[in-house]
Amino acid sequence: MSRPIGDVAKLIFTSKEVCQVTGITARQLQWWDEHALVRAGRQGHRRAFHPEDVLAMLVVGELRRKGLSLQKIRRLMRRLRQEVARRRDELYESGSECYLLTDGEALYSEAGPQAVVKRLTRERSPMWLVSLSERMRRLEAFRKGGDRLPRSRHKRQPENQLSLFAS
């Protein structure tokens, strides 16, 4: 049985915390906010982010690291926000497995590795895969451990995003 992911839904993240959890620089975050790639609320003069916004930034950062251009990501952002909102309750369950796939033009959301494989067998173009559930677990780990997440993008351990061949 899965358990809810605690109070992460109620958190507000500062710019510094967003940079720590996502691995992006403060300048990247500022640029993304200025160019409306991400949505930042305000608390006084400071930027404030809801968990869904940080989750979207984690996905954007991962897609950028995998080579997808910001222009293509910008076109996908509305659909990404819709999928995060649609799967919100599911994402807050720690046992859930939600994945996003994109070819840079379309965005697909799948629940579970078998659905991902099924989607991949139907597609004719290369696809990028990001685990929404893994990103949400990253937010939960940040909530529990503060700023103990690795900040460097170069020393990150590879994440198991799709355990199809586990014995």
C-alpha angles and dihedrals in degrees: 000000000000123000127217116259096247123235099337089111090063097049126111115206124211122220090257092053092047090053091049096049097040100038093230123130125253089245092054090050091049091049092047090051094046091050094044095243089129131026117238123185120205134240101186105308095337129093116245125193132198119221092255089056091050090047089054089050091051088054092046091050092049093048090049091051089050091054106260112144122243089238091060092042090052090056090051097048098090091051091044091054090048092052093048090050092045093050096037097118092043091050092054090060109091095214096054123113113206123166135187121211126187139172090198093265106054130033123214129189119205134181112220138358095275091058089049092053091047090051092048092052090056097048123087099193130066114274134208116220127206126175109226090189092055090050090051090050087053089056090049091050089051091050091052099040104032113215098348095113116111110265101193115089091202097059097044117131114237111260123226100237100166121026099192097137101042113133 
